[in-house]
Amino acid sequence: MAANQVLKNINLFVDGKGQAGQLQGFTPPKLELKMEEYRAGGMFSSVDIEMGLNKLECSFSLFGYDPEVLALMGVRSGTGTPYIARAALEDFDGTVTGMKYTMRGKMKVQDHGELKPGELSPLKCDLSLAYYKLEHGNRIIHEIDVENMVYIVDGVDIMAAQRAALGI
């Protein structure tokens, strides 16, 4: 089978403002289960027990130094900035499918790198996220709302029983 769902292009929206023509790259959150090794008496070996997810982080780089983006560093507690990355995936037959990363969080690193005359010096920003949703076409693949204890995987709310047990 020919190549399908190949990333062809991407755009980023920072606090609602599109960065088309400015985006050098975007690194989505790495979803990684937090695991604890467990071995009790009567067990022949250890097993891993899932203990939630590791912290959600992502990053992006822009060629421009937009003052609105620069001003997002140091946003006060209790607030989060919205970020949306939209990607265009293309199949070998020309069919295009959208992929959308919706995020909310705080800028924790703003790296200007080394500034040199006559060379591009992208602005690299690292984010710590409290909310993340990945949509592929019309399908929600992941939705994670850390503060409200929501973890949805392909339409199944993994945390629903725990929220109910806790009265949340």
C-alpha contacts under 8 A as a table, 3 or more apart, distances in Angstrom:
res1	aa1	res2	aa2	distance
2	A	92	F	5.93
3	A	6	V	6.73
3	A	91	D	6.42
3	A	92	F	5.64
4	N	90	E	6.39
4	N	91	D	4.03
4	N	92	F	5.62
5	Q	89	L	4.91
5	Q	90	E	5.10
5	Q	91	D	5.15
5	Q	97	T	7.49
6	V	89	L	5.04
6	V	90	E	5.21
6	V	91	D	6.44
7	L	10	I	7.90
7	L	87	A	6.92
7	L	88	A	5.99
7	L	89	L	4.49
7	L	90	E	6.54
8	K	87	A	7.55
8	K	88	A	5.66
8	K	89	L	5.67
8	K	90	E	6.50
9	N	87	A	5.73
9	N	88	A	5.29
9	N	89	L	7.44
10	I	85	A	6.95
10	I	86	R	5.60
10	I	87	A	4.25
10	I	88	A	6.28
11	N	18	G	7.24
11	N	19	Q	6.41
11	N	20	A	5.52
11	N	23	L	6.78
11	N	85	A	5.67
11	N	86	R	5.35
11	N	87	A	6.51
12	L	18	G	5.89
12	L	19	Q	5.38
12	L	20	A	6.88
12	L	23	L	6.88
12	L	26	F	7.98
12	L	83	Y	7.27
12	L	84	I	5.74
12	L	85	A	4.34
12	L	86	R	6.37
13	F	16	G	5.38
13	F	17	K	5.06
13	F	18	G	4.22
13	F	19	Q	5.82
13	F	83	Y	5.64
13	F	84	I	5.03
13	F	85	A	6.23
14	V	17	K	5.23
14	V	18	G	6.49
14	V	19	Q	7.29
14	V	69	V	7.13
14	V	81	T	7.77
14	V	82	P	6.53
14	V	83	Y	4.87
14	V	84	I	6.79
15	D	81	T	5.85
15	D	82	P	5.01
15	D	83	Y	5.88
16	G	82	P	7.12
16	G	83	Y	7.31
16	G	84	I	7.97
19	Q	22	Q	5.21
19	Q	23	L	5.94
19	Q	62	L	7.93
20	A	23	L	6.28
22	Q	62	L	5.26
22	Q	63	F	5.11
22	Q	64	G	5.73
23	L	26	F	7.65
23	L	60	F	7.62
23	L	61	S	6.10
23	L	62	L	4.55
23	L	63	F	6.30
24	Q	60	F	7.54
24	Q	61	S	5.24
24	Q	62	L	5.22
24	Q	63	F	6.16
24	Q	122	P	7.43
25	G	60	F	5.53
25	G	61	S	5.29
25	G	62	L	7.24
26	F	58	C	7.81
26	F	59	S	5.92
26	F	60	F	4.23
26	F	61	S	6.55
26	F	85	A	7.91
27	T	58	C	5.62
27	T	59	S	5.16
27	T	60	F	6.04
28	P	57	E	7.74
28	P	58	C	5.14
28	P	59	S	6.89
28	P	101	Y	7.74
29	P	56	L	5.76
29	P	57	E	5.12
29	P	58	C	4.63
29	P	59	S	7.99
30	K	56	L	6.88
30	K	57	E	7.04
30	K	58	C	7.47
31	L	53	L	7.12
31	L	54	N	7.32
31	L	56	L	7.11
32	E	53	L	5.79
32	E	54	N	5.72
33	L	50	E	6.54
33	L	51	M	7.27
33	L	52	G	5.96
33	L	53	L	4.46
33	L	54	N	6.03
34	K	50	E	5.97
34	K	51	M	5.28
34	K	52	G	5.41
34	K	53	L	4.93
34	K	54	N	5.34
35	M	48	D	5.77
35	M	49	I	5.46
35	M	50	E	4.72
35	M	51	M	5.58
35	M	52	G	7.65
36	E	48	D	5.47
36	E	49	I	5.25
36	E	50	E	6.62
36	E	51	M	6.82
37	E	46	S	6.30
37	E	47	V	5.80
37	E	48	D	4.58
37	E	49	I	6.33
38	Y	46	S	5.36
38	Y	47	V	5.38
38	Y	48	D	5.96
38	Y	49	I	6.68
39	R	43	M	6.28
39	R	45	S	6.42
39	R	46	S	4.51
39	R	47	V	6.56
40	A	43	M	5.80
40	A	46	S	7.93
43	M	46	S	7.20
53	L	56	L	7.99
55	K	128	S	7.67
55	K	129	L	7.77
56	L	128	S	6.14
56	L	129	L	5.28
56	L	130	A	7.18
57	E	126	D	7.26
57	E	127	L	5.50
57	E	128	S	4.68
57	E	129	L	5.66
58	C	126	D	5.93
58	C	127	L	5.30
58	C	128	S	6.87
58	C	129	L	7.63
59	S	124	K	7.20
59	S	125	C	5.50
59	S	126	D	4.32
59	S	127	L	5.84
60	F	124	K	5.86
60	F	125	C	5.47
60	F	126	D	6.74
61	S	122	P	6.00
61	S	123	L	5.36
61	S	124	K	4.29
61	S	125	C	6.19
62	L	65	Y	7.33
62	L	122	P	5.33
62	L	123	L	5.16
62	L	124	K	6.59
63	F	120	L	6.98
63	F	121	S	6.68
63	F	122	P	4.42
63	F	123	L	6.26
64	G	122	P	6.89
64	G	123	L	7.10
65	Y	69	V	7.42
65	Y	70	L	6.99
65	Y	123	L	6.69
66	D	69	V	5.33
66	D	70	L	6.28
67	P	70	L	4.86
67	P	71	A	6.00
68	E	71	A	5.24
68	E	72	L	6.80
69	V	72	L	5.43
69	V	73	M	7.81
70	L	73	M	6.21
70	L	110	Q	7.81
71	A	74	G	7.68
72	L	75	V	5.76
72	L	81	T	7.85
72	L	106	K	7.92
72	L	107	M	6.59
73	M	106	K	7.66
73	M	107	M	5.42
73	M	108	K	6.79
73	M	109	V	7.48
73	M	110	Q	7.01
74	G	106	K	7.98
74	G	107	M	7.20
74	G	108	K	7.60
75	V	79	T	6.96
75	V	80	G	7.59
75	V	106	K	6.87
75	V	107	M	7.67
76	R	79	T	6.14
79	T	105	G	7.88
79	T	106	K	7.89
80	G	104	R	5.59
80	G	105	G	4.55
80	G	106	K	5.55
80	G	130	A	7.95
81	T	104	R	5.36
81	T	105	G	5.36
81	T	106	K	6.16
82	P	102	T	7.57
82	P	103	M	5.84
82	P	104	R	4.47
82	P	105	G	6.75
83	Y	102	T	6.15
83	Y	103	M	5.07
83	Y	104	R	5.96
83	Y	105	G	7.91
84	I	100	K	7.02
84	I	101	Y	5.53
84	I	102	T	4.63
84	I	103	M	6.08
85	A	100	K	5.82
85	A	101	Y	5.01
85	A	102	T	6.69
86	R	98	G	6.99
86	R	99	M	5.78
86	R	100	K	4.55
86	R	101	Y	6.34
87	A	98	G	5.77
87	A	99	M	5.00
87	A	100	K	6.28
88	A	96	V	6.43
88	A	97	T	5.97
88	A	98	G	4.93
88	A	99	M	6.37
89	L	96	V	5.50
89	L	97	T	5.12
89	L	98	G	6.12
89	L	99	M	7.17
90	E	94	G	5.95
90	E	95	T	5.58
90	E	96	V	4.43
90	E	97	T	6.32
91	D	94	G	5.29
91	D	95	T	5.20
91	D	96	V	6.49
92	F	95	T	7.39
97	T	136	H	7.41
97	T	137	G	5.65
98	G	136	H	6.27
98	G	137	G	5.16
99	M	134	L	7.33
99	M	135	E	5.57
99	M	136	H	4.52
99	M	137	G	5.88
100	K	133	K	7.89
100	K	134	L	5.80
100	K	135	E	5.08
100	K	136	H	6.62
101	Y	132	Y	7.13
101	Y	133	K	5.75
101	Y	134	L	4.77
101	Y	135	E	6.58
102	T	131	Y	7.82
102	T	132	Y	5.67
102	T	133	K	5.05
102	T	134	L	6.56
103	M	129	L	6.74
103	M	130	A	7.72
103	M	131	Y	5.33
103	M	132	Y	4.52
103	M	133	K	6.51
104	R	129	L	5.68
104	R	130	A	5.94
104	R	131	Y	5.07
104	R	132	Y	6.78
105	G	127	L	6.43
105	G	128	S	5.52
105	G	129	L	4.07
105	G	130	A	5.42
105	G	131	Y	6.88
106	K	127	L	5.49
106	K	128	S	5.39
106	K	129	L	6.47
107	M	110	Q	7.31
107	M	125	C	6.72
107	M	126	D	5.87
107	M	127	L	4.45
107	M	128	S	6.46
108	K	125	C	7.57
108	K	126	D	5.73
108	K	127	L	5.45
108	K	128	S	6.44
109	V	124	K	7.85
109	V	125	C	5.51
109	V	126	D	4.92
109	V	127	L	7.03
110	Q	123	L	7.05
110	Q	124	K	5.88
110	Q	125	C	4.66
110	Q	126	D	6.65
111	D	123	L	5.90
111	D	124	K	5.00
111	D	125	C	6.27
112	H	115	L	7.26
112	H	121	S	7.15
112	H	122	P	6.70
112	H	123	L	4.85
112	H	124	K	6.42
113	G	121	S	6.80
113	G	122	P	7.36
113	G	123	L	7.13
113	G	124	K	7.74
114	E	121	S	6.83
115	L	119	E	7.83
115	L	121	S	5.66
116	K	119	E	5.66
116	K	120	L	7.63
116	K	121	S	7.08
129	L	132	Y	7.08
130	A	144	I	7.99
130	A	145	D	6.22
130	A	146	V	5.30
130	A	147	E	6.60
131	Y	143	E	7.70
131	Y	144	I	5.61
131	Y	145	D	4.58
131	Y	146	V	6.15
131	Y	147	E	8.00
132	Y	142	H	7.61
132	Y	143	E	5.72
132	Y	144	I	5.15
132	Y	145	D	6.60
133	K	140	I	7.41
133	K	141	I	7.62
133	K	142	H	5.41
133	K	143	E	4.18
133	K	144	I	6.24
134	L	140	I	6.10
134	L	141	I	5.57
134	L	142	H	5.19
134	L	143	E	6.50
135	E	138	N	6.58
135	E	139	R	5.55
135	E	140	I	4.45
135	E	141	I	5.67
135	E	142	H	7.29
136	H	139	R	5.27
136	H	140	I	6.43
136	H	141	I	6.77
139	R	154	D	7.63
140	I	143	E	7.19
140	I	153	V	7.86
140	I	154	D	6.01
140	I	155	G	6.72
141	I	152	I	7.82
141	I	153	V	5.77
141	I	154	D	4.56
141	I	155	G	7.21
142	H	151	Y	7.42
142	H	152	I	5.55
142	H	153	V	4.81
142	H	154	D	6.20
142	H	155	G	7.98
143	E	150	V	7.36
143	E	151	Y	5.84
143	E	152	I	4.98
143	E	153	V	6.77
144	I	149	M	7.77
144	I	150	V	5.51
144	I	151	Y	4.60
144	I	152	I	6.37
145	D	148	N	5.56
145	D	149	M	5.94
145	D	150	V	4.93
145	D	151	Y	6.59
146	V	149	M	5.18
146	V	150	V	6.44
146	V	151	Y	7.91
147	E	150	V	7.95
149	M	159	M	6.62
149	M	163	R	7.10
150	V	157	D	6.90
150	V	158	I	7.57
150	V	159	M	5.81
150	V	160	A	7.36
151	Y	157	D	5.70
151	Y	158	I	5.53
151	Y	159	M	5.71
152	I	155	G	5.92
152	I	156	V	5.23
152	I	157	D	4.22
152	I	158	I	5.77
152	I	159	M	7.64
153	V	156	V	5.25
153	V	157	D	6.54
153	V	158	I	7.05
157	D	160	A	5.54
158	I	161	A	7.48
159	M	162	Q	5.31
159	M	163	R	6.16
160	A	163	R	5.20
160	A	164	A	6.20
161	A	164	A	5.07
161	A	165	A	6.13
162	Q	165	A	4.99
162	Q	166	L	6.17
163	R	166	L	5.11
163	R	167	G	6.03
163	R	168	I	4.93
164	A	167	G	5.01
164	A	168	I	5.98
165	A	168	I	7.77
